[in-house]
């Protein structure tokens, strides 16, 4: 059974930092592309960042470029999202997602999803 378990969300002041983690099990993690998405009230789900199975490719939403960084540790079956300089526009539920690694864009076709972790930014 595939499980993706996010952690690290919480309340932070604007300008602060958080690091989200997603622990994966039930699949060959090192063969999967991994993504972080977010869903805020009244908005559509959007890709925040993604990383290929090999770590050679990454993709970021324009709104987080230069502030967020995605990384993975295949030995720990974990993907991370380091979020710096958090803004009032960043609060959302952040979801981890996985798909079989393919040579295609990283923004779509994710098959497996975690339950999400809430990120709140106070001004």
C-alpha positions in Angstrom: 0.0 0.0 0.0 1.4 3.4 -1.0 1.6 5.9 1.7 2.8 9.5 1.5 2.9 11.2 4.9 3.6 14.9 5.1 4.9 16.7 8.1 6.4 20.1 9.1 3.5 22.4 8.5 2.4 25.0 11.0 2.1 28.7 11.8 4.9 31.0 10.9 5.3 34.7 10.7 5.7 36.4 7.3 9.3 36.3 6.3 9.9 33.1 8.3 10.8 29.6 7.1 9.4 26.1 7.3 10.6 22.8 6.0 8.1 20.3 4.9 8.9 16.6 4.7 7.1 13.8 2.9 7.9 10.2 3.9 7.0 7.6 1.2 6.4 3.9 1.5 5.0 1.1 -0.6 6.7 2.1 -3.8 10.3 2.2 -5.2 10.8 5.8 -4.1 14.0 6.2 -6.1 12.1 5.5 -9.3 9.4 8.1 -8.6 9.1 11.8 -9.6 7.9 13.7 -6.5 5.9 16.9 -6.3 4.6 19.4 -3.8 1.2 21.0 -4.5 -0.9 23.4 -2.6 -4.5 24.1 -2.3 -5.8 27.4 -0.8 -9.5 28.3 -0.2 -11.1 29.6 -3.3 -8.1 28.7 -5.5 -7.2 25.8 -7.7 -4.6 23.3 -6.7 -1.2 24.4 -8.0 2.2 22.8 -8.4 4.6 24.4 -6.0 7.7 22.4 -6.8 8.7 19.0 -8.3 11.8 16.9 -8.6 12.6 14.0 -10.9 13.5 10.6 -9.7 17.2 11.3 -10.4 17.1 14.8 -8.9 18.4 16.1 -12.2 15.3 18.0 -13.0 13.3 20.4 -10.8 10.4 22.7 -11.5 9.0 25.5 -9.5 5.9 27.8 -9.6 6.9 31.3 -10.6 5.6 32.6 -7.3 8.0 30.5 -5.2 11.2 30.7 -7.3 14.1 31.9 -5.3 12.3 31.2 -2.0 11.5 27.5 -2.0 13.7 24.6 -2.7 12.8 21.0 -3.2 15.1 18.1 -2.5 15.0 14.4 -1.9 16.9 11.8 0.0 16.4 8.4 -1.6 18.1 6.6 1.2 15.4 7.9 3.5 12.5 7.7 1.0 11.8 11.3 1.8 11.3 14.5 -0.2 11.6 17.9 1.4 10.3 21.4 0.6 12.3 24.2 2.2 10.2 27.3 2.3 11.9 30.6 3.1 10.7 34.2 3.1 7.1 33.0 3.5 4.5 35.5 2.3 0.8 36.0 3.0 0.1 34.4 -0.3 1.7 31.1 0.7 -0.8 29.7 3.2 -2.5 26.6 2.0 -2.7 22.9 2.6 0.5 21.5 1.0 0.3 18.0 -0.5 3.0 15.6 -1.5 2.5 13.6 -4.6 4.3 10.8 -6.5 4.3 9.3 -10.0 6.4 6.9 -11.8 9.4 8.6 -13.2 9.1 9.6 -16.8 10.9 11.9 -19.2 8.2 14.5 -19.3 7.2 17.7 -17.6 7.0 17.4 -13.8 3.7 19.3 -13.3 1.1 16.6 -14.0 0.0 13.0 -14.0 0.7 12.3 -10.3 -1.0 9.1 -9.1 -0.5 9.1 -5.4 -1.2 11.8 -2.9 -0.7 12.4 0.8 -3.2 13.8 3.2 -1.7 17.3 3.3 -0.2 19.6 5.9 -1.4 23.0 6.7 0.8 26.0 6.4 -0.3 29.3 7.9 1.5 32.6 7.6 0.7 35.4 10.0 1.4 39.0 9.1 
